[in-house]
């Protein structure tokens, strides 16, 4: 349970966080290397909420401000990747905060970049969860394919190839309308290297392995550039 009190300082009243959680929950937070009070609080709220809307409300009551806000996304992504099986709850929490403020959209982008740069260190389970997280965020338009502008598709290694094949295959199994919207969002952007990189990747690595329906959807995707 979280308790928030106020303290007066001169003519100004500020909120002071006094947060109390179950000892078992706090022990779990420490086990997961939540090494600051803010991260522990965010972790405990994530673990103790009934659903993503309840979680969102409880997070706001923590009164996390300024640069510490990024910890909400950092911890949520961490939990999403560590799950034994993919849990859309964490994705919904991220979407909710991205709807609240552009700051959270930017923080989400940076968090994704950190994981992409360190992709080789992720085990198979975390990669699988990351793929499903990205696919959901892209499908909901929380982020766009432009998030991959840090990826050099001409020079990626075998681990990255498998990762992006799985991700793009999930996107190609969406409806034609969604595929058009997802790839179409790239069209007006001045990201020629990214667009060309994705084109080459889809044609060279993905096309030989996909079924007839996916090839049909691939044609739709490529026409969007």
N, C-alpha and C positions, 0 to 999 in steps of 0.2 A: 504494500500500500504506500502511496506517495503522499506526503504531507508538505504543503507549501505555506510558509509563514512570511510575514513582512517585518522589516526593521526600518526605523526612521533614522535618517542621517541628515541633520539640519532640517531644512524645509523640503527635503526630497525624500520620498518613500521608495525603497527598492525592495524587490522580492529576493528572498534568500531560499535556496532549495534545501529542504530538509527531507530527504527521501529515505524511506525505510522499506526494505524488502526481506522476504523470507531468507533465513540463513542458508538453506539449501540452494536457493537461487543465486545468492551471492557467491557461494562456493563454486557453483557451475560457471559463473562469470569469471572468476579467477582462473578456473581450469582452462577456460577458453582465452586466456591472456588479455582480459579486459583490464588493462593496467592503469586506467585513470577513472576518476569518479564519474565523469560524463559517460565514458564508454560502458561502465558497469550499469549505470542508470538506464541507458538506452537498451542494453542487452536484456536487463531484467524486465523492462516494459515490453520488449518484443516477445519474451518468453511467457509473460503472464497475461497477455491480452486475449480477449475472447475472439476477436477478428481484426482485420486491418483497420476498420473504422474506429474501433475501440482503441486500438494501438495509436492511431493518429491523434485522437483526443488526449490520450495520456501523455504522449510525447510533447504536445503543445503545453501541457501543464508543468512540464519540467522546466519551462522558461529558459531553454537553451538559446543563447544569443550569439550573433556575429560569427566568428570563425569556428566556434564550437559546433555550429549547425552541421558542418560537414561530417561530424562523427555519427550522426544519425544514418546517413547513407553508407559510410564506411562500415559500420557494424552490421547494418542490414544486409549488405552485399556479402560480407564475411559469413554471416549465418546462412544466407541462401546457398552459398557454395559448399558449406560444410555438412549440409543435410544428407542423410543416408539416401533419400530419394528427393527429387525436386518438389518444392513446396511453393505453390503460387502465392501463398500468404505474403512472403517477403517481397515478391515482385509487386503485389498490390500496395504494400506500404510505400515502396519507392515511387510508384506511379502517383500516389496520393500527395506525396511531398513535392513531386515535380509539378503537379497541378497548382500547388500553393504558391510557388515562387520560382523564378528563373534561376535564382542562386542554387536551388537544389538540382535543376537540370544540368547546370555547369558542374556541380560537384559529382553528379552521377557520371557525366562524361569523363571527368578526371579519374574517377574510381575504375571505370571500364578500361581506360588507357593503362592504368597501373597493372591491371590483370592481363591485358593483352601483351604488354611488354614482358611479363613474367610467366607467360603461358606454359613454358617448359617445366616450371616447378609444380604445376597443378597435376594431381593424379587424375585417373580416368573418371572417378565419381565427380570431382570438382569441375572438370571440364564439361561433363555432361550437364551438370546443373547450370554452369555458366552459359552454355549454348541455349538452354531452355529459357533462362533469364533474359538473354539478349533477344531471342526470337519473340518473346512476349512483349518486351519493351519496344521493339521495332514495330511489331504488329499493331500495338496500341498508339503508335506515333509519339510515344514518350521520348524516344530518341529516333534518329534516322540513320541510314547507312553511312552518312558523312562521319559518324563516329569512328569509322575505319580509315580515316585519312592518314593516320599514323602508321598504317600497315603498308609495307612495300610488297604487293602481291607478286612482283617479279622475282623476289628473292626469299620468299618464305620457305622454311624447312618442312620436313615431312610431318612433324607434329602439327604445325600450323595448317598445312594442307588438309589433313584429316579433320581438324577442328572446323575450318571454314566450309569444307564439303558438307559436313553434318548440319551446320547452321543454315547454309543456303538451300540445302535440300528441304529443310523444314519450311523455309519461306516459300519455296516452289510448290509446296503442297497446300498452300492457302488458296483462297478463291481468286479468280482472275481479277476481280475488282481490287482486292487487297494487294495483289502482286503489282498491279499497275500503279497504285497509290504509293507503295513502298519504294519502288525503283524510280517512279516519276518524280519523287521529291528531290532526287539527285540532279535531274535534268537542268534546272536553271542555275545550279551552283557552279562557281568557277573552280571546280575540282577535277580537272581533266585527267591528272595522273591517277586519281582514285577511280574514276569512271572507266578509264582504259584498263586499269589493273583488274577491276572486277570483271569486265568483259572477257579478258584473256583467261582469267581464272575459271570462269563459268564454262567457257568453250573448251579449254584445254583439260582441266581436271575433273569437272563435274559432268559434262555432257556425255562422255563415254560410259558413265556408270548409272545413268538414270533411266527410268521407264518412259513409255510413250507419252503418258499424260504429263509427266514432269518435263519432257522435252518440248511439249506444246506450251507449257507455262514458261519455259525458259525463253522461247521465242517472244512471248509477250513481254517478259522482263527486258530483253535486249532491245526491243523496239522503243523502250522508254528513255533510252539515253540520247 
